[in-house]
Amino acid sequence: MAELTRRRYIGGVGAVLGGVLAAACGEVEVRYVEGPAGAAGPAGAQGEKGSAGVAGAKGASGSSGKTIVVDKPVTKVVEKTIVAAPATKVVMWTGFWRGGNMSDRGTGWTDLTNRWNAGAGDRNITFVLQPVSGQGNNTDAKIISNYAAGTTPDLVHTAYWSGGVYGGKGMLPELKSTFINADKQYAASMDDFFPHLIESSYWKGKLWGLPQETNADLPYTNLAMVRAAGLDKLKLGYTWDDFVEYAKTIQQALGPGKTSGKWAMGHMMNTVVWWNLVYQAGGSIFNGDRTKITLDTAAALEALQFVSDVHHKHQVAVPHSSYYKDAGKASPSFRKGQIAMFYETSASRLVSWAKDIGGLENMYVTPSPTNKRPFVANFGQNTFLFKTSTKQQEAQWKVMRWLTSTEQAAHYAGVTMFLAPRKSVLQDPFYAGIRKKYPEFETFIESLSYGFRPFHPILPSFFGDLGGLLGSAAKDPGTNLKDGLSETVRVMNAKFSKWNTDNA
């Protein structure tokens, strides 16, 4: 029988090249080597009787072609096409997408998902984005219940403090020991994260998640209203007293807020703003080992008094919401030109809100005020990788390391106008373009140099307690601030102590 050789390419994404060759008399080693084109071969011998039952015709002269070297004669060739396995699916949940409606904050995830699946990521892995839904904003409860039912997604993008919750319940692999230590390139990039962002991704010495983005609450400022009051922009380093005089000058130009409907300041009773003030005064939320709430201090009381004073003594801040509700009036709005300075977080709303007040030329982001130090909390979200099978987790890690790389973090932060978690992002061409286009965003970026992430798994449970205290301070000038603060801290510490005991 004449020697047979056959070579076939199977195209398509993820397909496998070649076939499986086996000899009738046992395994035959075959080695194909592509060489230069050979000369035309002689006419072939008379063919043997073929499968159709007729004698084969005498072979024609061989044509020029690539030389094929075969180590051993092949008496029989069997070719089996190998079909590529379907792509592995990695599913991510994000709280920025609820009920099928993507917020402006979530557009960055749509962008990253599309970039991965268009070829920027591993073609053998399909990256799927889904909303966290079904239990309102209680993402932790949703994730925990799904984990118990065996339906947890592969990755979750949610508040950074949740790492201590999921990790403590055994739902996450510890990232350093499972992936990062063996991934030298990624391990070498860990120092690129801003220190306070990576520090707050640990809990009890274990790294449970990686920073995806962060933010800062600073005063959006309507420069048209500032100019009308004869003032210039505030620069980093101004004090609480400077802030009060600045706001009083703006309010004087606007007229009394309760008659003009316009105010110098808004959103001053916000819990995050108050925490910022506490730290500016030299205080802290927790003690060093995070076993006790330390808000029952002179610094915290000073910050609470400041919030009360801007509302009642100086009358430069929008009153408690009940004031307008009781009067049957709509609360004033920064976007309608009724508030000169309004505390809000970094995001693409900086651009959309600027349009409402006459354009970017009227928008400025005022830096943090200073008491003993400038300070602004950098909250934000982390990406978490959940326990699945070993093979699936390898795919999850490929996606996660890509999402948290400099280029992708820069792209996500640039699209959403959040703050990026890596220092190298500041030199990324895409992010640099956003900074150049929107210089008002620079104040948020600068806040990373004096920011901090307060963190503890139970942190969100305190928002309601502190919100009630701040609401009372803003609503009633007769509120006993010291007693109110002491009682609120007592309630918080009771929760804190129980959680620490239950999760020791």
C-alpha positions as CSV (number, residue, x, y, z in Angstrom):
1,M,0.0,0.0,0.0
2,A,1.3,3.4,-0.9
3,E,2.3,5.7,2.0
4,L,-0.5,8.1,3.1
5,T,0.0,11.5,4.7
6,R,-2.7,14.0,5.6
7,R,-2.7,17.4,7.3
8,R,-5.7,19.4,8.2
9,Y,-6.3,22.7,9.9
10,I,-9.4,23.2,11.9
11,G,-10.3,27.0,12.3
12,G,-12.4,29.0,14.7
13,V,-11.9,30.5,18.2
14,G,-10.7,27.9,20.7
15,A,-10.5,25.1,18.1
16,V,-7.7,22.5,18.2
17,L,-5.2,22.0,15.4
18,G,-4.8,18.6,13.7
19,G,-6.1,15.1,14.2
20,V,-5.4,11.9,16.0
21,L,-3.3,9.4,14.0
22,A,-3.2,5.6,14.7
23,A,-1.8,2.7,12.8
24,A,-3.7,-0.6,12.2
25,C,-0.8,-2.6,13.4
26,G,-0.1,-0.5,16.5
27,E,1.0,3.1,17.4
28,V,3.2,4.7,14.7
29,E,5.2,7.8,15.4
30,V,4.7,10.4,12.8
31,R,6.6,13.7,12.6
32,Y,5.7,16.4,10.1
33,V,8.4,18.9,9.2
34,E,7.6,21.7,6.8
35,G,10.5,22.3,4.4
36,P,11.0,24.3,1.2
37,A,9.0,23.4,-1.8
38,G,10.1,20.2,-3.5
39,A,10.5,19.4,-7.2
40,A,7.7,17.7,-9.1
41,G,7.6,14.0,-8.4
42,P,7.6,11.1,-10.9
43,A,4.3,9.5,-12.1
44,G,2.8,7.3,-9.4
45,A,2.4,3.5,-9.7
46,Q,-0.8,1.8,-10.8
47,G,-3.3,2.3,-8.0
48,E,-4.8,-0.6,-6.0
49,K,-8.4,-1.5,-6.1
50,G,-10.2,1.3,-4.4
51,S,-13.2,1.3,-2.1
52,A,-15.6,1.9,-5.0
53,G,-14.6,-1.5,-6.5
54,V,-12.5,-0.3,-9.5
55,A,-8.8,-0.3,-10.1
56,G,-7.2,3.0,-9.3
57,A,-5.8,4.9,-12.3
58,K,-2.1,5.4,-12.7
59,G,-1.0,8.4,-10.6
60,A,-0.2,11.7,-12.3
61,S,3.1,13.4,-12.0
62,G,3.5,15.1,-8.6
63,S,3.3,18.9,-8.5
64,S,5.6,21.2,-6.6
65,G,4.7,21.6,-3.0
66,K,6.0,21.5,0.6
67,T,8.2,18.7,1.5
68,I,6.7,16.4,4.1
69,V,9.1,14.2,6.1
70,V,7.5,11.1,7.7
71,D,9.6,9.1,10.2
72,K,7.9,5.8,9.5
73,P,5.6,4.5,6.9
74,V,1.9,4.8,7.7
75,T,-0.2,1.9,6.5
76,K,-3.5,3.4,7.7
77,V,-4.6,6.8,8.9
78,V,-7.6,7.5,11.1
79,E,-8.4,11.1,11.6
80,K,-10.6,12.3,14.5
81,T,-11.6,15.9,14.7
82,I,-11.3,17.2,18.3
83,V,-14.1,19.7,19.1
84,A,-13.1,22.6,21.4
85,A,-14.7,22.6,24.8
86,P,-17.2,25.4,25.4
87,A,-15.8,28.6,27.0
88,T,-15.8,28.8,30.8
89,K,-18.3,31.3,32.1
90,V,-17.3,33.6,34.9
91,V,-20.3,35.5,36.3
92,M,-20.0,38.7,38.3
93,W,-22.6,40.5,40.4
94,T,-22.5,44.2,40.9
95,G,-24.7,46.4,43.1
96,F,-24.4,49.2,40.6
97,W,-26.9,47.4,38.4
98,R,-30.3,46.7,40.0
99,G,-33.4,45.5,38.3
100,G,-31.9,45.7,34.9
101,N,-31.2,49.5,35.2
102,M,-27.6,50.4,35.0
103,S,-26.7,53.6,36.9
104,D,-24.1,56.0,35.8
105,R,-21.7,54.3,38.2
106,G,-22.4,50.9,36.5
107,T,-21.5,52.0,33.0
108,G,-17.9,51.1,33.6
109,W,-18.8,47.5,34.2
110,T,-20.7,47.3,30.9
111,D,-17.6,48.7,29.3
112,L,-15.2,46.2,30.9
113,T,-17.4,43.3,30.2
114,N,-17.6,44.2,26.5
115,R,-13.9,44.8,26.3
116,W,-13.1,41.3,27.7
117,N,-15.5,39.4,25.5
118,A,-14.4,41.4,22.4
119,G,-10.9,39.9,22.8
120,A,-9.1,41.9,25.4
121,G,-9.5,38.9,27.8
122,D,-9.0,35.1,27.6
123,R,-11.0,33.9,24.6
124,N,-11.7,30.6,26.5
125,I,-13.5,32.5,29.2
126,T,-16.8,34.4,28.8
127,F,-17.3,37.2,31.3
128,V,-20.9,37.8,32.3
129,L,-22.3,40.7,34.3
130,Q,-25.4,40.4,36.4
131,P,-27.2,42.6,38.9
132,V,-27.5,42.0,42.6
133,S,-31.2,41.9,43.0
134,G,-34.0,40.4,45.0
135,Q,-33.3,41.9,48.4
136,G,-33.0,45.6,47.8
137,N,-29.7,47.1,48.8
138,N,-28.8,44.3,51.3
139,T,-26.1,42.8,49.1
140,D,-24.5,40.8,52.0
141,A,-27.7,39.0,52.8
142,K,-28.3,38.2,49.2
143,I,-24.7,36.8,48.7
144,I,-24.8,34.8,52.0
145,S,-28.2,33.2,51.1
146,N,-27.0,32.3,47.6
147,Y,-23.8,30.8,49.0
148,A,-25.8,28.6,51.3
149,A,-27.9,27.5,48.4
150,G,-24.9,26.8,46.2
151,T,-25.7,29.5,43.7
152,T,-23.2,32.2,44.6
153,P,-21.7,34.0,41.5
154,D,-18.0,33.7,40.8
155,L,-17.1,37.4,41.5
156,V,-18.9,40.1,43.3
157,H,-18.3,43.9,43.2
158,T,-19.5,45.4,46.4
159,A,-18.5,47.4,49.5
160,Y,-14.9,46.7,50.6
161,W,-15.9,46.1,54.2
162,S,-17.9,43.0,53.2
163,G,-14.7,41.0,52.8
164,G,-14.5,40.4,56.5
165,V,-18.1,39.1,56.4
166,Y,-17.6,36.7,53.5
167,G,-14.1,35.7,54.5
168,G,-15.1,35.0,58.1
169,K,-17.8,32.7,56.9
170,G,-15.4,30.7,54.8
171,M,-16.9,31.9,51.5
172,L,-13.7,33.3,50.0
173,P,-10.3,31.8,49.3
174,E,-7.5,33.9,50.8
175,L,-6.1,35.7,47.8
176,K,-2.4,36.0,48.7
177,S,-1.9,32.3,49.6
178,T,-4.2,30.9,46.9
179,F,-3.2,33.1,43.9
180,I,-1.0,36.1,44.4
181,N,2.1,34.4,45.9
182,A,2.3,32.1,42.9
183,D,1.6,34.9,40.4
184,K,4.9,36.8,40.5
185,Q,3.9,39.5,38.1
186,Y,0.8,40.4,40.0
187,A,2.6,40.0,43.4
188,A,5.2,42.6,42.2
189,S,2.3,45.0,41.5
190,M,0.7,45.0,44.9
191,D,2.7,48.0,46.2
192,D,1.1,50.0,43.4
193,F,-2.2,50.1,45.3
194,F,-2.7,53.1,47.5
195,P,-1.7,51.8,50.9
196,H,-4.9,52.7,52.7
197,L,-7.0,51.0,50.1
198,I,-5.1,47.7,50.2
199,E,-4.9,47.8,54.0
200,S,-8.7,48.0,54.2
201,S,-9.0,45.0,52.0
202,Y,-7.5,42.8,54.7
203,W,-9.4,41.5,57.7
204,K,-7.6,39.7,60.6
205,G,-4.4,39.5,58.5
206,K,-6.0,37.9,55.5
207,L,-6.5,39.5,52.1
208,W,-10.2,38.8,51.1
209,G,-10.6,41.2,48.1
210,L,-8.9,43.7,45.9
211,P,-9.7,47.4,45.5
212,Q,-11.6,48.2,42.3
213,E,-12.3,51.9,42.8
214,T,-12.7,54.4,45.6
215,N,-14.3,57.8,46.0
216,A,-14.4,60.9,48.2
217,D,-17.2,63.2,49.5
218,L,-16.2,66.8,48.9
219,P,-18.3,70.0,48.3
220,Y,-19.4,70.4,44.7
221,T,-19.3,74.2,44.3
222,N,-21.3,76.5,42.0
223,L,-18.7,79.1,41.0
224,A,-21.3,81.5,39.6
225,M,-22.8,81.8,43.1
226,V,-19.3,82.1,44.6
227,R,-18.3,84.9,42.2
228,A,-21.6,86.7,42.9
229,A,-20.5,86.9,46.5
230,G,-17.2,88.4,45.5
231,L,-15.2,85.3,46.5
232,D,-12.6,83.1,44.9
233,K,-12.1,79.3,45.2
234,L,-11.1,77.7,48.5
235,K,-7.7,75.9,48.4
236,L,-6.5,73.0,50.5
237,G,-5.5,74.2,53.9
238,Y,-8.5,76.4,54.8
239,T,-9.7,75.9,58.3
240,W,-13.2,75.3,59.8
241,D,-13.3,79.0,60.7
242,D,-12.4,80.0,57.2
243,F,-15.2,77.7,55.9
244,V,-17.7,79.4,58.2
245,E,-16.7,82.9,57.1
246,Y,-16.8,81.8,53.4
247,A,-20.3,80.3,53.8
248,K,-21.6,83.4,55.7
249,T,-20.4,85.7,52.9
250,I,-22.2,83.6,50.3
251,Q,-25.3,83.4,52.4
252,Q,-25.3,87.2,52.9
253,A,-25.2,87.6,49.1
254,L,-28.1,85.2,48.7
255,G,-30.2,86.6,51.5
256,P,-31.6,84.7,54.5
257,G,-32.1,81.1,53.3
258,K,-35.6,80.6,54.7
259,T,-36.9,83.6,52.7
260,S,-34.7,83.4,49.6
261,G,-34.8,79.6,49.3
262,K,-31.1,79.6,48.6
263,W,-28.3,78.3,50.9
264,A,-24.6,78.4,51.1
265,M,-24.2,74.8,52.2
266,G,-26.1,71.5,51.7
267,H,-25.8,67.9,52.8
268,M,-24.0,68.8,56.0
269,M,-25.9,66.4,58.2
270,N,-24.5,63.4,56.2
271,T,-22.8,60.7,58.3
272,V,-19.8,60.5,56.1
273,V,-19.3,64.3,56.2
274,W,-19.4,64.1,60.0
275,W,-16.9,61.3,60.1
276,N,-14.6,63.4,58.0
277,L,-15.0,66.2,60.5
278,V,-14.2,63.9,63.4
279,Y,-10.9,62.8,61.8
280,Q,-10.1,66.4,60.8
281,A,-10.4,67.3,64.5
282,G,-8.0,64.5,65.4
283,G,-10.5,61.8,66.4
284,S,-11.2,58.3,65.1
285,I,-14.2,55.9,64.7
286,F,-12.4,52.9,66.3
287,N,-9.5,52.2,68.7
288,G,-6.3,50.8,67.3
289,D,-7.3,47.1,67.2
290,R,-10.9,47.9,66.2
291,T,-12.5,46.4,69.2
292,K,-14.3,49.5,70.5
293,I,-16.0,52.6,69.1
294,T,-14.2,55.8,70.0
295,L,-16.6,58.5,69.0
296,D,-17.4,59.5,72.6
297,T,-14.5,62.0,72.6
298,A,-13.8,65.7,72.6
299,A,-13.0,65.5,68.8
300,A,-16.3,63.9,68.0
301,L,-18.2,66.3,70.1
302,E,-16.4,69.2,68.5
303,A,-17.4,67.9,65.0
304,L,-21.0,67.5,66.1
305,Q,-21.1,71.0,67.5
306,F,-19.8,72.3,64.2
307,V,-22.6,70.6,62.3
308,S,-25.2,72.1,64.7
309,D,-23.6,75.6,64.4
310,V,-23.7,75.8,60.6
311,H,-27.4,75.0,60.8
312,H,-28.5,77.1,63.8
313,K,-25.9,79.6,64.9
314,H,-24.6,80.6,61.5
315,Q,-27.7,79.6,59.5
316,V,-25.8,78.8,56.3
317,A,-26.8,75.2,55.8
318,V,-30.1,73.7,54.4
319,P,-32.4,72.9,57.3
320,H,-33.5,69.5,58.2
321,S,-35.8,67.9,55.6
322,S,-38.8,68.2,57.9
323,Y,-38.7,72.0,57.6
324,Y,-39.6,71.9,53.9
325,K,-41.9,69.0,54.3
326,D,-43.9,70.7,57.0
327,A,-44.1,73.8,54.9
328,G,-45.3,71.9,51.8
329,K,-42.3,73.0,49.8
330,A,-39.7,71.2,47.7
331,S,-36.3,71.1,49.3
332,P,-33.7,73.3,47.5
333,S,-31.3,71.7,45.0
334,F,-27.7,72.3,44.0
335,R,-28.7,71.3,40.4
336,K,-31.3,74.1,40.3
337,G,-28.8,76.7,41.4
338,Q,-30.3,77.0,44.9
339,I,-27.3,75.7,46.9
340,A,-23.7,77.0,46.5
341,M,-21.8,74.1,48.0
342,F,-23.1,70.6,48.3
343,Y,-21.3,67.6,49.7
344,E,-21.3,64.7,47.1
345,T,-19.1,61.9,46.1
346,S,-16.8,61.6,43.1
347,A,-18.5,60.1,40.0
348,S,-19.6,61.1,36.5
349,R,-22.4,63.2,38.0
350,L,-19.7,65.9,38.3
351,V,-20.2,66.4,34.5
352,S,-24.0,66.0,34.4
353,W,-24.5,68.3,37.4
354,A,-22.2,70.9,35.7
355,K,-24.6,71.0,32.8
356,D,-27.4,71.9,35.1
357,I,-25.6,75.0,36.5
358,G,-24.3,76.5,33.3
359,G,-21.4,74.3,32.3
360,L,-18.0,73.2,33.6
361,E,-16.9,76.8,33.9
362,N,-19.3,77.1,36.9
363,M,-18.3,73.8,38.5
364,Y,-15.5,73.4,41.1
365,V,-14.8,70.7,43.7
366,T,-13.7,72.3,46.9
367,P,-11.0,70.4,48.9
368,S,-11.5,69.1,52.4
369,P,-11.4,71.7,55.2
370,T,-8.7,71.4,57.9
371,N,-8.9,71.5,61.7
372,K,-5.9,69.6,63.0
373,R,-5.4,67.9,59.7
374,P,-7.2,67.7,56.3
375,F,-9.1,64.5,55.9
376,V,-11.6,62.8,53.6
377,A,-12.8,59.3,53.8
378,N,-12.2,57.2,50.6
379,F,-14.9,54.6,50.6
380,G,-15.7,52.6,47.4
381,Q,-15.9,49.0,46.3
382,N,-13.8,45.9,46.1
383,T,-13.9,42.8,43.8
384,F,-14.3,39.5,45.6
385,L,-13.6,36.0,44.3
386,F,-15.9,33.2,45.8
387,K,-15.0,29.6,46.4
388,T,-16.0,27.2,43.6
389,S,-14.0,24.3,42.1
390,T,-10.3,24.6,41.6
391,K,-10.6,24.8,37.8
392,Q,-13.3,27.4,38.0
393,Q,-11.3,29.5,40.5
394,E,-8.4,29.6,38.1
395,A,-10.7,31.2,35.5
396,Q,-12.1,33.5,38.1
397,W,-8.6,34.7,39.0
398,K,-7.7,35.4,35.4
399,V,-10.7,37.7,35.2
400,M,-10.1,39.3,38.6
401,R,-6.4,40.0,37.9
402,W,-7.4,41.6,34.6
403,L,-10.1,43.8,36.2
404,T,-7.8,45.1,38.9
405,S,-4.8,45.7,36.5
406,T,-3.6,49.2,35.9
407,E,-5.1,49.5,32.4
408,Q,-8.5,48.2,33.3
409,A,-8.7,50.1,36.6
410,A,-7.8,53.2,34.6
411,H,-10.5,52.5,32.0
412,Y,-13.2,51.8,34.6
413,A,-12.3,54.9,36.7
414,G,-12.1,57.1,33.6
415,V,-15.6,56.0,32.4
416,T,-17.2,56.4,35.8
417,M,-15.0,59.2,37.2
418,F,-14.4,57.3,40.3
419,L,-10.9,57.3,41.9
420,A,-8.6,54.6,40.7
421,P,-7.0,52.3,43.3
422,R,-3.5,52.1,41.8
423,K,-0.9,54.9,41.7
424,S,0.2,53.9,38.2
425,V,-3.3,54.7,36.9
426,L,-2.4,58.4,37.2
427,Q,0.0,58.0,34.3
428,D,-2.3,55.9,32.1
429,P,-3.0,57.6,28.8
430,F,-6.8,57.0,28.9
431,Y,-7.1,58.3,32.5
432,A,-4.8,61.2,31.7
433,G,-7.2,62.2,29.0
434,I,-10.1,62.3,31.4
435,R,-8.1,64.4,33.8
436,K,-7.2,66.9,31.1
437,K,-10.8,67.1,29.8
438,Y,-12.3,67.5,33.3
439,P,-9.7,69.5,35.5
440,E,-12.4,69.9,38.1
441,F,-12.0,66.2,38.9
442,E,-8.4,66.8,40.1
443,T,-9.5,67.8,43.6
444,F,-10.9,64.3,44.0
445,I,-7.7,62.7,42.8
446,E,-5.6,64.9,45.2
447,S,-7.8,63.7,48.1
448,L,-6.1,60.2,47.9
449,S,-3.0,61.8,49.4
450,Y,-4.8,62.7,52.6
451,G,-7.6,60.1,52.5
452,F,-8.4,57.0,54.6
453,R,-10.8,54.1,54.5
454,P,-12.6,53.5,57.9
455,F,-13.2,49.8,57.8
456,H,-14.9,47.0,59.9
457,P,-17.4,44.4,58.7
458,I,-20.1,46.0,60.9
459,L,-19.5,49.5,59.7
460,P,-22.7,50.0,57.6
461,S,-24.9,49.1,60.6
462,F,-23.8,52.4,62.3
463,F,-25.2,54.7,59.6
464,G,-28.7,54.6,61.0
465,D,-27.6,55.3,64.5
466,L,-25.4,58.3,63.6
467,G,-27.9,59.6,61.1
468,G,-30.5,59.9,63.8
469,L,-28.1,61.8,66.0
470,L,-27.1,64.2,63.2
471,G,-30.7,64.7,62.2
472,S,-31.5,65.7,65.8
473,A,-28.6,68.1,65.9
474,A,-29.6,69.7,62.6
475,K,-33.3,69.9,63.4
476,D,-33.4,71.1,67.0
477,P,-31.0,73.7,68.3
478,G,-31.8,72.6,71.9
479,T,-30.5,69.1,71.4
480,N,-28.1,68.0,74.2
481,L,-25.2,67.0,71.9
482,K,-23.0,65.5,74.6
483,D,-25.7,63.2,76.0
484,G,-27.0,62.3,72.5
485,L,-23.5,61.4,71.4
486,S,-22.8,59.3,74.5
487,E,-26.1,57.4,74.1
488,T,-25.5,56.8,70.4
489,V,-22.0,55.5,71.1
490,R,-23.3,53.2,73.9
491,V,-25.8,51.6,71.4
492,M,-23.1,51.3,68.8
493,N,-20.6,49.7,71.2
494,A,-23.2,47.2,72.3
495,K,-23.6,46.1,68.6
496,F,-19.9,46.2,68.2
497,S,-19.1,44.0,71.2
498,K,-21.7,41.4,70.2
499,W,-20.3,41.2,66.7
500,N,-16.7,40.9,67.9
501,T,-17.8,38.1,70.3
502,D,-19.8,36.2,67.7
503,N,-17.0,36.5,65.1
504,A,-14.0,35.9,67.4
